[in-house]
Amino acid sequence: MQLENLSPLTQILLVFGGLVILFLAVIANNNRNKTKRKPRSTRAFKERLKAKRAEKEKENA
């Protein structure tokens, strides 16, 4: 099916509908990624980094 065979109004509606579907897919993916990231946000990065540095200093000394 070619897009030129449809009326201009139908073409606009199809393009708009496609954009809405893409927008909803991006929003759903963003929410999924946020839920994946939540457990990581509770990690204590600074404390782990300090502990690793102290451990390396002990090994090198």
Jmol script that loads the backbone (N, CA, C; Angstrom):
load data "model"
ATOM      1  N   MET A   1       0.844  -1.184   0.000  1.00  0.00           N
ATOM      2  CA  MET A   1       0.000   0.000   0.000  1.00  0.00           C
ATOM      3  C   MET A   1       0.883   1.238   0.000  1.00  0.00           C
ATOM      4  N   GLN A   2       0.634   2.139  -0.921  1.00  0.00           N
ATOM      5  CA  GLN A   2       1.409   3.363  -0.992  1.00  0.00           C
ATOM      6  C   GLN A   2       0.662   4.485  -0.292  1.00  0.00           C
ATOM      7  N   LEU A   3       1.429   5.339   0.355  1.00  0.00           N
ATOM      8  CA  LEU A   3       0.828   6.436   1.100  1.00  0.00           C
ATOM      9  C   LEU A   3       0.173   7.456   0.174  1.00  0.00           C
ATOM     10  N   GLU A   4       0.654   7.570  -1.070  1.00  0.00           N
ATOM     11  CA  GLU A   4       0.095   8.552  -2.007  1.00  0.00           C
ATOM     12  C   GLU A   4      -1.334   8.207  -2.417  1.00  0.00           C
ATOM     13  N   ASN A   5      -1.710   6.944  -2.307  1.00  0.00           N
ATOM     14  CA  ASN A   5      -3.055   6.525  -2.707  1.00  0.00           C
ATOM     15  C   ASN A   5      -4.114   6.946  -1.698  1.00  0.00           C
ATOM     16  N   LEU A   6      -3.712   7.334  -0.506  1.00  0.00           N
ATOM     17  CA  LEU A   6      -4.659   7.733   0.530  1.00  0.00           C
ATOM     18  C   LEU A   6      -4.904   9.238   0.469  1.00  0.00           C
ATOM     19  N   SER A   7      -6.019   9.659   1.035  1.00  0.00           N
ATOM     20  CA  SER A   7      -6.325  11.092   1.051  1.00  0.00           C
ATOM     21  C   SER A   7      -5.348  11.815   1.983  1.00  0.00           C
ATOM     22  N   PRO A   8      -5.144  13.107   1.782  1.00  0.00           N
ATOM     23  CA  PRO A   8      -4.212  13.864   2.633  1.00  0.00           C
ATOM     24  C   PRO A   8      -4.574  13.798   4.116  1.00  0.00           C
ATOM     25  N   LEU A   9      -5.861  13.826   4.417  1.00  0.00           N
ATOM     26  CA  LEU A   9      -6.278  13.750   5.820  1.00  0.00           C
ATOM     27  C   LEU A   9      -5.899  12.397   6.417  1.00  0.00           C
ATOM     28  N   THR A  10      -6.101  11.333   5.677  1.00  0.00           N
ATOM     29  CA  THR A  10      -5.736   9.996   6.150  1.00  0.00           C
ATOM     30  C   THR A  10      -4.229   9.888   6.335  1.00  0.00           C
ATOM     31  N   GLN A  11      -3.467  10.489   5.441  1.00  0.00           N
ATOM     32  CA  GLN A  11      -2.007  10.474   5.571  1.00  0.00           C
ATOM     33  C   GLN A  11      -1.572  11.166   6.853  1.00  0.00           C
ATOM     34  N   ILE A  12      -2.166  12.327   7.124  1.00  0.00           N
ATOM     35  CA  ILE A  12      -1.823  13.082   8.338  1.00  0.00           C
ATOM     36  C   ILE A  12      -2.177  12.272   9.576  1.00  0.00           C
ATOM     37  N   LEU A  13      -3.355  11.651   9.555  1.00  0.00           N
ATOM     38  CA  LEU A  13      -3.777  10.853  10.711  1.00  0.00           C
ATOM     39  C   LEU A  13      -2.859   9.652  10.922  1.00  0.00           C
ATOM     40  N   LEU A  14      -2.433   9.006   9.853  1.00  0.00           N
ATOM     41  CA  LEU A  14      -1.526   7.862   9.984  1.00  0.00           C
ATOM     42  C   LEU A  14      -0.168   8.291  10.542  1.00  0.00           C
ATOM     43  N   VAL A  15       0.352   9.405  10.049  1.00  0.00           N
ATOM     44  CA  VAL A  15       1.640   9.898  10.541  1.00  0.00           C
ATOM     45  C   VAL A  15       1.517  10.284  12.009  1.00  0.00           C
ATOM     46  N   PHE A  16       0.451  10.981  12.354  1.00  0.00           N
ATOM     47  CA  PHE A  16       0.237  11.378  13.741  1.00  0.00           C
ATOM     48  C   PHE A  16       0.090  10.150  14.642  1.00  0.00           C
ATOM     49  N   GLY A  17      -0.666   9.155  14.187  1.00  0.00           N
ATOM     50  CA  GLY A  17      -0.825   7.919  14.964  1.00  0.00           C
ATOM     51  C   GLY A  17       0.499   7.203  15.161  1.00  0.00           C
ATOM     52  N   GLY A  18       1.334   7.172  14.126  1.00  0.00           N
ATOM     53  CA  GLY A  18       2.658   6.560  14.253  1.00  0.00           C
ATOM     54  C   GLY A  18       3.526   7.286  15.262  1.00  0.00           C
ATOM     55  N   LEU A  19       3.466   8.620  15.244  1.00  0.00           N
ATOM     56  CA  LEU A  19       4.242   9.401  16.216  1.00  0.00           C
ATOM     57  C   LEU A  19       3.764   9.156  17.640  1.00  0.00           C
ATOM     58  N   VAL A  20       2.459   9.026  17.818  1.00  0.00           N
ATOM     59  CA  VAL A  20       1.912   8.743  19.150  1.00  0.00           C
ATOM     60  C   VAL A  20       2.396   7.385  19.638  1.00  0.00           C
ATOM     61  N   ILE A  21       2.382   6.391  18.768  1.00  0.00           N
ATOM     62  CA  ILE A  21       2.848   5.049  19.149  1.00  0.00           C
ATOM     63  C   ILE A  21       4.328   5.083  19.528  1.00  0.00           C
ATOM     64  N   LEU A  22       5.139   5.787  18.740  1.00  0.00           N
ATOM     65  CA  LEU A  22       6.565   5.900  19.070  1.00  0.00           C
ATOM     66  C   LEU A  22       6.771   6.617  20.397  1.00  0.00           C
ATOM     67  N   PHE A  23       6.022   7.686  20.635  1.00  0.00           N
ATOM     68  CA  PHE A  23       6.132   8.432  21.885  1.00  0.00           C
ATOM     69  C   PHE A  23       5.791   7.546  23.077  1.00  0.00           C
ATOM     70  N   LEU A  24       4.718   6.782  22.961  1.00  0.00           N
ATOM     71  CA  LEU A  24       4.326   5.891  24.059  1.00  0.00           C
ATOM     72  C   LEU A  24       5.367   4.801  24.290  1.00  0.00           C
ATOM     73  N   ALA A  25       5.982   4.317  23.225  1.00  0.00           N
ATOM     74  CA  ALA A  25       7.032   3.302  23.376  1.00  0.00           C
ATOM     75  C   ALA A  25       8.239   3.880  24.106  1.00  0.00           C
ATOM     76  N   VAL A  26       8.601   5.114  23.795  1.00  0.00           N
ATOM     77  CA  VAL A  26       9.735   5.753  24.470  1.00  0.00           C
ATOM     78  C   VAL A  26       9.421   5.974  25.945  1.00  0.00           C
ATOM     79  N   ILE A  27       8.222   6.424  26.262  1.00  0.00           N
ATOM     80  CA  ILE A  27       7.830   6.638  27.658  1.00  0.00           C
ATOM     81  C   ILE A  27       7.852   5.316  28.426  1.00  0.00           C
ATOM     82  N   ALA A  28       7.334   4.252  27.834  1.00  0.00           N
ATOM     83  CA  ALA A  28       7.325   2.943  28.497  1.00  0.00           C
ATOM     84  C   ALA A  28       8.747   2.452  28.733  1.00  0.00           C
ATOM     85  N   ASN A  29       9.628   2.638  27.756  1.00  0.00           N
ATOM     86  CA  ASN A  29      11.014   2.217  27.907  1.00  0.00           C
ATOM     87  C   ASN A  29      11.711   3.031  28.988  1.00  0.00           C
ATOM     88  N   ASN A  30      11.426   4.319  29.049  1.00  0.00           N
ATOM     89  CA  ASN A  30      12.023   5.175  30.064  1.00  0.00           C
ATOM     90  C   ASN A  30      11.600   4.724  31.458  1.00  0.00           C
ATOM     91  N   ASN A  31      10.326   4.412  31.629  1.00  0.00           N
ATOM     92  CA  ASN A  31       9.847   3.936  32.933  1.00  0.00           C
ATOM     93  C   ASN A  31      10.493   2.603  33.293  1.00  0.00           C
ATOM     94  N   ARG A  32      10.659   1.723  32.317  1.00  0.00           N
ATOM     95  CA  ARG A  32      11.296   0.427  32.584  1.00  0.00           C
ATOM     96  C   ARG A  32      12.746   0.618  33.011  1.00  0.00           C
ATOM     97  N   ASN A  33      13.440   1.535  32.350  1.00  0.00           N
ATOM     98  CA  ASN A  33      14.832   1.789  32.706  1.00  0.00           C
ATOM     99  C   ASN A  33      14.949   2.406  34.093  1.00  0.00           C
ATOM    100  N   LYS A  34      13.992   3.240  34.474  1.00  0.00           N
ATOM    101  CA  LYS A  34      14.013   3.832  35.813  1.00  0.00           C
ATOM    102  C   LYS A  34      13.874   2.757  36.878  1.00  0.00           C
ATOM    103  N   THR A  35      12.991   1.781  36.647  1.00  0.00           N
ATOM    104  CA  THR A  35      12.814   0.728  37.646  1.00  0.00           C
ATOM    105  C   THR A  35      14.053  -0.158  37.728  1.00  0.00           C
ATOM    106  N   LYS A  36      14.774  -0.322  36.610  1.00  0.00           N
ATOM    107  CA  LYS A  36      16.016  -1.095  36.645  1.00  0.00           C
ATOM    108  C   LYS A  36      17.086  -0.354  37.433  1.00  0.00           C
ATOM    109  N   ARG A  37      17.071   0.975  37.364  1.00  0.00           N
ATOM    110  CA  ARG A  37      18.101   1.780  38.002  1.00  0.00           C
ATOM    111  C   ARG A  37      17.888   1.957  39.492  1.00  0.00           C
ATOM    112  N   LYS A  38      16.669   1.788  39.981  1.00  0.00           N
ATOM    113  CA  LYS A  38      16.366   2.056  41.387  1.00  0.00           C
ATOM    114  C   LYS A  38      17.246   1.273  42.354  1.00  0.00           C
ATOM    115  N   PRO A  39      17.442  -0.036  42.170  1.00  0.00           N
ATOM    116  CA  PRO A  39      18.309  -0.753  43.117  1.00  0.00           C
ATOM    117  C   PRO A  39      19.745  -0.225  43.103  1.00  0.00           C
ATOM    118  N   ARG A  40      20.191   0.262  41.967  1.00  0.00           N
ATOM    119  CA  ARG A  40      21.554   0.771  41.871  1.00  0.00           C
ATOM    120  C   ARG A  40      21.721   2.087  42.616  1.00  0.00           C
ATOM    121  N   SER A  41      20.646   2.867  42.739  1.00  0.00           N
ATOM    122  CA  SER A  41      20.767   4.175  43.375  1.00  0.00           C
ATOM    123  C   SER A  41      21.022   4.051  44.875  1.00  0.00           C
ATOM    124  N   THR A  42      20.723   2.886  45.459  1.00  0.00           N
ATOM    125  CA  THR A  42      20.927   2.727  46.893  1.00  0.00           C
ATOM    126  C   THR A  42      22.355   2.304  47.222  1.00  0.00           C
ATOM    127  N   ARG A  43      23.134   2.001  46.209  1.00  0.00           N
ATOM    128  CA  ARG A  43      24.509   1.600  46.457  1.00  0.00           C
ATOM    129  C   ARG A  43      25.329   2.788  46.933  1.00  0.00           C
ATOM    130  N   ALA A  44      26.267   2.532  47.811  1.00  0.00           N
ATOM    131  CA  ALA A  44      27.121   3.583  48.351  1.00  0.00           C
ATOM    132  C   ALA A  44      28.412   3.624  47.541  1.00  0.00           C
ATOM    133  N   PHE A  45      28.400   4.352  46.442  1.00  0.00           N
ATOM    134  CA  PHE A  45      29.544   4.389  45.539  1.00  0.00           C
ATOM    135  C   PHE A  45      30.766   5.004  46.213  1.00  0.00           C
ATOM    136  N   LYS A  46      30.562   6.110  46.907  1.00  0.00           N
ATOM    137  CA  LYS A  46      31.691   6.819  47.518  1.00  0.00           C
ATOM    138  C   LYS A  46      32.397   5.944  48.563  1.00  0.00           C
ATOM    139  N   GLU A  47      31.619   5.266  49.370  1.00  0.00           N
ATOM    140  CA  GLU A  47      32.206   4.419  50.409  1.00  0.00           C
ATOM    141  C   GLU A  47      32.959   3.239  49.797  1.00  0.00           C
ATOM    142  N   ARG A  48      32.395   2.643  48.743  1.00  0.00           N
ATOM    143  CA  ARG A  48      33.090   1.528  48.085  1.00  0.00           C
ATOM    144  C   ARG A  48      34.389   1.992  47.451  1.00  0.00           C
ATOM    145  N   LEU A  49      34.390   3.185  46.862  1.00  0.00           N
ATOM    146  CA  LEU A  49      35.589   3.719  46.237  1.00  0.00           C
ATOM    147  C   LEU A  49      36.675   3.960  47.280  1.00  0.00           C
ATOM    148  N   LYS A  50      36.291   4.525  48.412  1.00  0.00           N
ATOM    149  CA  LYS A  50      37.267   4.762  49.489  1.00  0.00           C
ATOM    150  C   LYS A  50      37.841   3.442  49.996  1.00  0.00           C
ATOM    151  N   ALA A  51      36.996   2.429  50.128  1.00  0.00           N
ATOM    152  CA  ALA A  51      37.457   1.129  50.606  1.00  0.00           C
ATOM    153  C   ALA A  51      38.424   0.495  49.607  1.00  0.00           C
ATOM    154  N   LYS A  52      38.131   0.610  48.310  1.00  0.00           N
ATOM    155  CA  LYS A  52      39.034   0.057  47.296  1.00  0.00           C
ATOM    156  C   LYS A  52      40.375   0.772  47.306  1.00  0.00           C
ATOM    157  N   ARG A  53      40.357   2.090  47.447  1.00  0.00           N
ATOM    158  CA  ARG A  53      41.611   2.847  47.488  1.00  0.00           C
ATOM    159  C   ARG A  53      42.444   2.461  48.703  1.00  0.00           C
ATOM    160  N   ALA A  54      41.784   2.313  49.853  1.00  0.00           N
ATOM    161  CA  ALA A  54      42.497   1.925  51.064  1.00  0.00           C
ATOM    162  C   ALA A  54      43.092   0.528  50.901  1.00  0.00           C
ATOM    163  N   GLU A  55      42.350  -0.369  50.267  1.00  0.00           N
ATOM    164  CA  GLU A  55      42.835  -1.729  50.032  1.00  0.00           C
ATOM    165  C   GLU A  55      44.051  -1.721  49.107  1.00  0.00           C
ATOM    166  N   LYS A  56      44.010  -0.901  48.057  1.00  0.00           N
ATOM    167  CA  LYS A  56      45.147  -0.805  47.140  1.00  0.00           C
ATOM    168  C   LYS A  56      46.373  -0.236  47.842  1.00  0.00           C
ATOM    169  N   GLU A  57      46.161   0.752  48.702  1.00  0.00           N
ATOM    170  CA  GLU A  57      47.283   1.347  49.434  1.00  0.00           C
ATOM    171  C   GLU A  57      47.928   0.323  50.360  1.00  0.00           C
ATOM    172  N   LYS A  58      47.119  -0.525  50.983  1.00  0.00           N
ATOM    173  CA  LYS A  58      47.661  -1.569  51.858  1.00  0.00           C
ATOM    174  C   LYS A  58      48.483  -2.574  51.056  1.00  0.00           C
ATOM    175  N   GLU A  59      48.004  -2.915  49.858  1.00  0.00           N
ATOM    176  CA  GLU A  59      48.723  -3.868  49.013  1.00  0.00           C
ATOM    177  C   GLU A  59      50.045  -3.287  48.527  1.00  0.00           C
ATOM    178  N   ASN A  60      50.046  -2.023  48.181  1.00  0.00           N
ATOM    179  CA  ASN A  60      51.248  -1.380  47.654  1.00  0.00           C
ATOM    180  C   ASN A  60      52.256  -1.043  48.749  1.00  0.00           C
ATOM    181  N   ALA A  61      51.805  -0.859  49.960  1.00  0.00           N
ATOM    182  CA  ALA A  61      52.712  -0.464  51.049  1.00  0.00           C
ATOM    183  C   ALA A  61      53.464  -1.637  51.626  1.00  0.00           C
TER     184      ALA A  61
END
end "model"
wireframe off; spacefill off
backbone 0.3
color backbone group
